Amino acid sequence: MGRVLGFDIGDRWLGIATGDETLRIATPRPEMRLAKPDDAIAAMTQLIATERAVAIVIGMPYTLRGESGPQAQVVEKLIANLRGVTDCAIHTVDERLTSSQAADIQRTGKAMKKGQKQAREDSISATLILQTWFDRGSSAAAGQ
């Protein structure tokens, strides 16, 4: 069975998380810098192929009122374009407040041992997005 990948799509960064083979635990991966938002599609399709992903989970940046604002519309367009280049199942999770949660996690991680690499907020957010999907039991849709 392949993996499930989680993504937090921003204007300049692509946060990435990988699910373990039991489809229960999300782990951050190094984020990718994007020269332009459309670069996310190429990066994501490459990761889907490399990881043999069976599904991906993308954070939807709704407004605090739960509405589809400008950034959510960018992500929706990216998802539509992504569907045209991959057969991988695509799921979404409301990502409201994951950035603030990621910042809190990152702040508490500042006390890490010297020399340990700390994940950027983007990949922490992707991890929270994917973990939310796992915790809701959505991994059953990925073949578990």
PLY file of the C-alpha trace (Angstrom):
ply
format ascii 1.0
element vertex 144
property float x
property float y
property float z
element edge 143
property int vertex1
property int vertex2
end_header
0.00 0.00 0.00
1.18 3.53 -0.73
1.32 6.46 1.61
-0.93 9.41 2.23
0.66 12.86 1.94
-0.51 16.09 3.54
0.04 19.54 2.05
-0.24 23.12 3.25
-0.16 25.27 0.13
1.06 28.82 0.51
2.17 31.54 -1.85
5.88 30.88 -1.31
6.11 27.61 0.60
4.67 24.12 0.29
4.36 22.43 3.66
4.62 18.64 3.44
3.72 15.77 5.77
3.86 12.03 5.29
1.59 9.46 6.88
3.05 6.27 8.29
2.16 2.95 6.67
-0.56 2.28 9.24
-2.27 5.53 8.18
-2.37 6.77 11.75
0.56 9.11 12.34
1.56 12.19 10.35
5.17 13.37 10.31
6.53 16.66 8.93
8.91 16.63 5.98
11.13 19.41 4.72
9.06 22.11 3.08
9.65 23.29 -0.48
10.14 26.88 -1.56
7.91 27.91 -4.45
8.99 30.50 -7.01
5.31 30.84 -7.92
2.14 29.08 -6.67
1.87 26.97 -9.85
5.18 25.29 -8.88
3.19 23.44 -6.21
1.60 21.16 -8.82
4.95 19.93 -10.16
6.32 19.42 -6.65
3.21 17.58 -5.50
3.01 15.26 -8.52
6.68 14.39 -8.09
6.14 13.54 -4.41
3.01 11.53 -5.24
5.04 9.41 -7.67
8.11 9.08 -5.44
6.10 8.08 -2.37
3.60 5.98 -4.35
0.87 7.95 -2.62
-2.64 6.51 -2.70
-4.17 9.76 -1.45
-3.28 13.33 -0.61
-4.86 15.66 1.91
-4.77 19.38 1.22
-5.58 22.09 3.73
-8.36 24.46 2.67
-7.68 27.99 3.91
-11.23 29.08 4.67
-11.83 32.39 6.40
-12.57 32.39 10.13
-16.26 32.55 9.17
-15.85 29.33 7.17
-16.21 31.07 3.83
-14.19 30.56 0.67
-11.96 33.63 0.46
-9.31 34.51 -2.12
-6.69 32.03 -0.83
-9.22 29.17 -0.74
-10.12 29.97 -4.34
-6.43 29.73 -5.31
-6.21 26.31 -3.62
-9.47 25.14 -5.24
-8.08 26.07 -8.67
-4.82 24.26 -7.89
-6.79 21.15 -6.87
-8.76 21.27 -10.13
-5.50 21.47 -12.10
-3.96 18.70 -9.99
-6.90 16.39 -10.75
-5.99 16.74 -14.42
-2.46 15.39 -13.94
-2.86 12.67 -11.28
-5.20 9.79 -10.50
-4.34 10.02 -6.81
-7.34 10.56 -4.52
-7.50 14.15 -3.29
-9.12 15.07 0.02
-9.40 18.41 1.79
-9.41 19.44 5.44
-10.39 22.82 6.86
-7.07 24.30 7.91
-8.37 27.26 9.92
-6.12 27.97 12.88
-3.43 25.43 11.89
-0.96 28.28 11.33
-1.41 29.55 14.88
-1.20 25.99 16.24
1.97 25.44 14.19
3.48 28.66 15.55
2.76 27.47 19.11
4.36 24.11 18.39
7.35 25.78 16.81
7.77 28.10 19.81
7.79 25.17 22.22
10.32 23.43 19.97
12.81 26.29 20.35
14.21 24.44 23.36
15.41 21.59 21.13
18.98 20.42 21.41
21.53 22.42 19.46
21.99 21.04 15.95
18.50 19.53 15.59
16.61 20.83 12.58
13.30 22.37 13.43
10.39 22.05 11.02
9.01 25.26 9.53
5.45 26.28 10.32
4.41 25.20 6.81
5.32 21.56 7.34
3.97 21.58 10.89
0.67 22.87 9.46
0.71 20.12 6.82
1.25 17.61 9.63
-1.72 19.01 11.58
-3.87 18.84 8.43
-2.95 15.22 7.73
-3.26 14.19 11.39
-6.74 15.75 11.53
-7.73 13.62 8.52
-6.34 10.47 10.19
-8.01 11.27 13.53
-11.39 11.62 11.83
-11.07 8.09 10.53
-10.81 9.29 6.96
-7.91 6.94 6.28
-10.53 4.21 5.75
-11.19 5.92 2.42
-7.55 5.31 1.48
-7.93 1.57 1.71
-7.30 0.86 5.39
0 1
1 2
2 3
3 4
4 5
5 6
6 7
7 8
8 9
9 10
10 11
11 12
12 13
13 14
14 15
15 16
16 17
17 18
18 19
19 20
20 21
21 22
22 23
23 24
24 25
25 26
26 27
27 28
28 29
29 30
30 31
31 32
32 33
33 34
34 35
35 36
36 37
37 38
38 39
39 40
40 41
41 42
42 43
43 44
44 45
45 46
46 47
47 48
48 49
49 50
50 51
51 52
52 53
53 54
54 55
55 56
56 57
57 58
58 59
59 60
60 61
61 62
62 63
63 64
64 65
65 66
66 67
67 68
68 69
69 70
70 71
71 72
72 73
73 74
74 75
75 76
76 77
77 78
78 79
79 80
80 81
81 82
82 83
83 84
84 85
85 86
86 87
87 88
88 89
89 90
90 91
91 92
92 93
93 94
94 95
95 96
96 97
97 98
98 99
99 100
100 101
101 102
102 103
103 104
104 105
105 106
106 107
107 108
108 109
109 110
110 111
111 112
112 113
113 114
114 115
115 116
116 117
117 118
118 119
119 120
120 121
121 122
122 123
123 124
124 125
125 126
126 127
127 128
128 129
129 130
130 131
131 132
132 133
133 134
134 135
135 136
136 137
137 138
138 139
139 140
140 141
141 142
142 143
